[in-house]
Every structure is written in structure tokens, then in C-alpha cells.
Amino acid sequence: MKEYKALGILAKMMLNCKEATKLISKQQDSTLSIKEWMNLKIHLMSCYLCRRYEKQLLFISEKLMLHKSMDNDSDFFRASYFKLNNDQKNRMKKSLLEHDRGE
């Protein structure tokens, strides 16, 4: 019986994904408290989706920092830099249509 009680206490302490993603975002701007940091690490050990989110957020942050340091005259800021080819456009359209249909 004690084991179940301990599991219940542990479950109450564990973060859900919504709370974890807030901490992952907060971590980008400031230092987490020890409690926040530990709870986040425990959650990340068991949740691959939040680990993926953390990696993606880090990737985006790194790229933004890189481009922040570039001149405004660089290729990054030209509209032609952002053009999609026809294959990319078609895949995006297909994905959006499938999402709308609930597939």
C-alpha cells in the first residue's frame, strides 16, 4: 500500500507536457529554480515529445541568433531566399488538406 501512496505523490509532482513546454521556453530566457529544473529533467526522461520540442526550440534560437548577427543586406532578408519549389508547395498543400480532413 505504501508503494501506491508513493507513486501517487510522485505523479502529483510530475509535470504534464503543457507545464514542461512552459519551462523549456522559460529556460531560454532565464535560469530555472532547482525545483523547476529537476521536475523538467524528470519529465524529459519520460517524454520524447518534449525532448523533441526542446531540441527544436534550441535549433530555432540558434538560427535566430545567427541571423541576428547578419547584415540586413544579406541573402537571408531577400524575398527570393524564402521561395518554395513546386514539390515543397505540393507537399505542404497535401499535408494541410489531410489535416483539415482529420487524417
N, C-alpha and C positions, 0 to 999 in steps of 0.2 A: 504494500500500500504506500510505503514511503517513496518508492520509485516513481509511482504515478504522480504523487504530490510534487516531487522534484521536477518532473517533466512539465507539469502544469506551470510551475514558477518559471522554468526556462522558456516555455512557449510565450509567456506574457512578456518576458524580457526581449525576445527576438523581434527584430524589425520586420515589417512587411515590405514589399517591394517599393511601395509609394514612399514610405519613410526613408528607405535606403537610397532611393534616387535623389531625394532632397539632400541627404547628407553627402552624397557623391558630388552634387552640384556645389554645395556649401564648401566642400573641401577644396574646390578650385579657387575660391576667393579668400578663405580664412582657415585657420587651424581649428580642427575639431577638438572637443574636450576628450579626455581619456575615455570616458564612458561612451561617447558618441563613436569614437574611433574603434573601440573594442566591439561594440554592437554591430558596427558596419562590417568589420572584418569577419565576425561570426556569420553574419548574413551572407557575405560574399563567398564564404567557403561552401555554402549550400545552394547558391543561386547563380547558375551560369548566365541567366539573362541580365542580371545586374552587373555581373563581371563584364559582360559584353558592352553594356551601357557605359560602364566606367572607361573601358578601352576606347570606345567611340568618342566619348566626351574629351578624353585626353588627346586623341588624334585631332579632333576639331580645334581644340585650344592651341595645340602646337602649330597647326597650319595657319590659324588666325594670327598668332604671334609672328610667324614667319612673314606673312603678307603685310602685317602692320609695319614691319621694318622696310618694306619695299617702297620705292618711289611711286607717286601717283601716275607717272608716265609709263610704268611698266606694262607688259602684256596682260598682266592679271586684270587690270582695270579696263581693258578694252572689251567692248561688247562681243567681238568675234571670238574671244577666248572662251566664252560660255556657250557657244553654239553646239547643239547636239547633232550627231549624224542621224540619218533616217532609221537605222537599226535601233539606236537608242530611243528615238522618239516612239517607234512602234512598240518596243518592249514596255515603255512607260505607259502608253495608251492601253495596252493589253492588261497590264497589272492593275491599272485604275478601274478598268471595266470589270475585271474579275472581283476586285474589292467591292465595287458597287453591287454586284450580284450576290455577294456573300460567299464566294468560292474559296 
